[in-house]
Amino acid sequence: MSWFFLILAGLLETGWAVGLKAIAEKPNIAIIAVTTFFLVASMACLTLAMRNLPLGISYPVWTGIGSVGSIIFGVLVFNENLQLGNIAGAGLIILGILLVALNSH
């Protein structure tokens, strides 16, 4: 269950990062409320994951999922442009997450 909570925490992190961008562009109470929900839920899931997973595994995987998710949403929702370096960097983050996760057992 710890890995489930960790992955969910990373996905929820993406949600609040996207929410922060939306607030920056056009703040309103509904977006602030949803962003706050994602933030609190992400932290709660990360806390649950850390009950059984080490900090050195949990935190990098959490931020990595959030980082890659934010890149994807930036392109799809906010029409941000990706350069080759951005794509390579995201690929390295994914590789790093996999290496950390595979070596955690």
Secondary structure, 3 states (H helix, E strand, C coil): CHHHHHHHHHHHHHHHHHHHHHHHHCCCHHHHHHHHHHHHHHHHHHHHHCCCCCHHHHHHHHHHHHHHHHHHHHHHCCCCCCCHHHHHHHHHHHHHHHHHHHCCC
